[in-house]
Amino acid sequence: MSALPPYASAGQKLWHYTFRVACGLIFFFLIFPILVILPLSFNAQDFFTFTKEMLAFKPEGYSFKHYQDFFTNPDWQQALKNSVMIAPAATILATSFGTLAAIGLSRPHVPYRSAIMAILISPMIVPLIISAAGMYFFYSRIGLQGTYWGVVLAHAALGTPFVIITVTATLVGFDQSLVRAAASMGANPVTTFFKVQMPLIIPGVVSGGLFAFITSFDEVVVVLFLGSAGQKTLPWQMFTGLREQISPTILAVASLMVAISIVLLTVLEGLRRRSERLRGLSPG
Amino acid sequence: MSETATEQVLTTKDGRPLKASLARALRREKLRALVLIAPLLIFVLLTFVAPIADMLFRSVENSIVEDTLPQTVNALQDWDPSSGQVPGEPVFAALAADLKVAVDLKTHTRLGSRLNYEKTGISSLFRKTGRRVKKMTEPPYKEQFLKADKKWGQVDTWQTLKQFSPRYTDGYFLSSLDAERTAEGLQMKSEDEQIYLLLFGRTLMLSIAITVSCLLLGYPIAFLLAQLPLRTSNLLMILVLLPFWTSLLVRTSAWKVLLQQQGVINDFLVWIGLISDANRLVMINNQTGTIIAMTHILLPFMILPLYSVMKTISPTYVRAAKSLGATDWTAFWRVYFPQSVPGIGAGAVLVFILAIGYYITPELVGGTSGIFISNRIAYHISSSLNWGLAAALGTLLLAAVMILFIVYDKIVGIDNVKLG
């Protein structure tokens, strides 16, 4: 399939190229919506489409004014600040609890393993609107609704399944005899953990942490219900902006967030290659 | 005989039977694992499972009538709505006593708005009567209540009150299924009042449509990626992973920009002359918008599991089939495709589970015809404040997702979920 053999019939050739073109179109469908907002975010007009000046590549068709608005508008700056304060706290909570639990779960004898796993994974499966509704009722009762810690705790709970999954995946290839070797040389469990186990599972922990971070950083449903005006995050601001009046500033914010996802993707890809190299799965 | 058996038992150095010593070591090992898991388990139980359980409870909880009007509920026990008679003086006396307390605590308006979900008009009835009840001092109360509002003389007002006086109710669930309890028993609401069954049906249909279109678009891509040499496929994989990692709101805003009537796609179609400027396509704020945007958002969740299954299918089977005289199509359909079915199952269930609970995208691009049951739940929480109904709808949605999740667990296994 990958290469067309020299003896291919006309029909096979036709199918080969049709298939390639179809795949090209699907890739276009996947990537075009993300790329199209980048040039549009430099629109000098408050339009959501290409102006004649932009299509003719005239400099007056482009401007930084939407970016300028993002960096000077207090609403957006407050939202950015909140996002930057909430996401790392949630990530730290999710990653530390999640890593410990994943190590526990990967031990050979765990009672009720599948039941525990089902509970720990459930935040990923339950539809966000249901999580948001439940948390809204419950957190209001205990006075956490509309507080910073309420949002952080909720986001941490939503992020833990990702940490569990990625760390468990790294631990599958972990050689338990290394721990025994360390212990037989006189290392206590804490030393063994930090000096032997941790360096080997760190790629899984970091990518789990990145998942937890992006879960919180992108999350909007729970924060809409659980937060008050003081916890407005970037996605919240984008959501209300899109629902009420579309301001072109959203395109500038969206472009910046695309840049963030490219950075994240690069880090993750690097981690994946590193762990594959360590396990000797690929030449790198 | 027993003596010889004891002698033969193997012991550890300190004289313990080996079996007991092993059991102890195993117990310690189990405990150690649990100690590591415990912090997260407690955390998730407190921050996530408890709220969900609380919500499930809310869908049947109904203590407000009994808490606000305890004496009336008690007095109403002997009253039979099928008699067609309004209850007698003792019930009215109890109501007067209860209402006087409730008005002092200002709880009667809350009760009124709660019962208003079941029968319109009760909210104003309670508010009106609440203003008058202070002046009622002397029995008989019945006439004074009838003078305050003639609705107290109607059997169905009392029937609603009696029906919702137990602490637990199935009323919210009946409403979520467009049913109600009337004097003649359980009944479906009239056609034009049925909204939830329609909404559940639409959520289901749209989720199926999205799953199918994800499969149609995802299968060729996963197939291509699995066939290409690793270097090329890794490069093309970026085109799948970048959307996967891009914020949901970024992608939704992109579709909003693209699909608008004055947006990029319409402008392009007008420019190439396919449609005239007057007939711009309406692609947003309807089901088309929801399907297009959600297919785009969920497509990576279809491609990734499909790809990981297809990667394990050995190409030798297809070559063998061809060498035995199979055409390209037969080799694909009879040999390759059946081996890729587990991937289709995993991807389809995953996409369907995610689609059925979606809220943000339908809210932004779905208009009125493209919204899901989630949007209705959100409406009842933040606008209509009918929390019990929101909880009942949520419970039904949760049940659907749980069933699907069990199916997913059977096909893929929770432990085998892979990310990225």
Interface residues (C-beta under 8 A of the other chain):
Chain A: M1 S2 Q12 W15 F19 R20 A22 C23 I26 F27 F29 L30 I31 P33 I34 V36 I37 L40 F47 F48 T49 F50 L93 F97 G98 L100 A101 I103 G104 L105 R107 P108 H109 V110 P111 S114 I116 M117 A118 I119 L120 I121 S122 P123 I125 V126 P127 L128 I129 I130 S131 A132 A133 G134 M135 Y136 F137 F138 Y139 R141 L153 A154 A156 A157 L158 T160 F162 I164 I165 T166 T168 A169 S207 F211 I214 F217 D218 V220 V221 F225 P235 M238 F239 L242 R243 I246 I250 L251 A254 M257 V258 S261 I262 L264 L265 L268 E269 R272 S282
Chain B: L26 E29 K30 R32 A33 L34 V35 L36 I37 P39 L40 L41 F43 V44 L45 T47 F48 V49 A50 P51 I52 A53 D54 M55 R58 L217 P220 I221 L224 Q227 L228 P229 L230 L236 I238 L239 V240 L241 L242 P243 W245 T246 S247 L248 L249 V250 R251 T252 S253 A254 W255 K256 V257 L258 Q260 Q262 G263 V264 D267 H296 L299 P300 D328 I353 I356 G357 Y358 Y359 I360 E363 L364 S374 I377 A378 I381 S382 W387 A390 A391 G394 L397 L398 V401 F405 I414 D415 V417 K418 L419 G420
